[in-house]
Amino acid sequence: MNQGTNKYLVVTGICCFRVDALTPFQAVEALKERIHNRGRLPQHLTDPDIGMSLVEALHEGRLNFIVMDEERTLLLGGEYKGNYEDQVSRRLADSLRDMLSENLYYQTDYRTA
């Protein structure tokens, strides 16, 4: 880990990734870059954590992302339909509901559904 970076968990779909970055926004960008790079690998090379379904979903604009702290106690940001949110909206939380505990889900404002 580089000095000054933080450890985040970034969830998308049914996957959860540990990402080191300076900010939650940069954590999303780093994961998107990793997924994009997986798509550029030759067919016989793989990333054990990233399947081609994630690559396809990213390229088709179907991936949403939520960033939380490593202990899974705070929602720190996310991306919904390509738009970054500093505060996770209920609509974003709904899109990744299975990845969130009740406590995390109810940190979001129901008025942003």
DALIN-V278501 format. One record per backbone hydrogen bond with DSSP energy under -1.0 kcal/mol. CO is the residue of the C=O (numbers start at 0). NH is the residue of the N-H. E is the energy in kcal/mol with one decimal. If there is no record, write none. Layout:
BEGIN
co	nh	e
CO	NH	E
CO	NH	E
END
This chain:
BEGIN
co	nh	e
1	4	-2.0
5	20	-2.2
7	18	-2.6
8	67	-2.7
9	16	-2.7
10	65	-1.9
11	14	-2.5
14	11	-2.4
16	9	-2.9
18	7	-2.8
20	5	-3.7
22	26	-1.8
23	27	-2.0
24	28	-2.2
25	29	-2.5
26	30	-2.1
27	31	-2.6
28	32	-2.2
29	33	-2.1
30	34	-2.6
31	35	-2.7
32	36	-2.8
33	37	-1.8
34	38	-1.4
37	40	-1.1
41	44	-2.0
46	49	-1.1
50	54	-1.3
51	55	-2.8
52	56	-2.3
53	57	-2.6
54	58	-2.5
55	59	-2.0
56	61	-2.9
57	60	-1.3
64	78	-2.5
65	10	-2.8
66	75	-3.2
66	76	-1.1
67	8	-2.5
68	71	-1.9
73	68	-1.5
76	66	-3.1
77	84	-3.6
78	64	-2.3
79	82	-1.9
82	79	-2.6
84	77	-1.8
88	92	-2.5
89	93	-3.0
90	94	-1.4
93	96	-1.2
95	98	-2.0
96	99	-1.7
100	104	-2.7
101	105	-2.5
103	106	-1.6
104	107	-1.5
108	111	-2.5
109	112	-1.2
111	90	-1.6
END
